[in-house]
Amino acid sequence: MAKKIIAGIGVFLTVAAAAAYVYVAHRKWWGLTLNTEVKPIEVATLAFTVAIAFLLQFYVVFDADNERAEKDLLIFNARDALAKLRDCRDAFTECFEAKSISQADQTKIQTQLRGLNQSLDALDVSLSKSRCAKFCKPCKALAAKALGYKAIITGGDFPSKPYPAEVYTAHQTAYREMDVEIQGLIFLINRS
């Protein structure tokens, strides 16, 4: 809304300056003169130029608002996926450090992993319907990595035995890769 007001004020000031210039030239103040010979080609060129300026102004203002809102939604969805990934990491780390997995921990981990997959799916759907659809491929790759991440956390003897050190190392590697890729996707969306 503020952009529309600023654009309207800009148009008004431009028209007012042009009208003031014509008035001053008509009165021959400050040595200015006005050539009253009208050339149809010049009038048509001026009208065409003014029409294009108005159309571009409204297109740019309306399109910029829509594009920013779209990007904000996509970035919000990507941040949600990043938060879910970090929640999964925290739940896993708590269980690894406690060297035990209770029934509540098992439910918490499974719920967090489900939330991560759902947020990545929501991001993929919103990307596919937006102007940033070209980023669907990296998002689908992230969803595939999330399945690998889930296999690392819930694979093997889950939940009957505590996590061994090699599972922790594999978890950290998978987590870092996904974290970097989600952040990269956020930057790509913002720059596009």
JOCOR-V462360 format. One record per run of one state. SS is the DSSP state (H for helix, E for strand, C for the rest). FROM is the first residue (numbers start at 0). LEN is the number of residues. Records with the same first field share a line. If there is no record, write none. Layout:
# JOCOR-V462360
SS->FROM-LEN + FROM-LEN
This chain:
# JOCOR-V462360
C->0-1 + 27-1 + 31-8 + 98-4 + 128-4 + 154-10 + 191-1
H->1-26 + 28-3 + 39-59 + 102-26 + 132-22 + 164-27
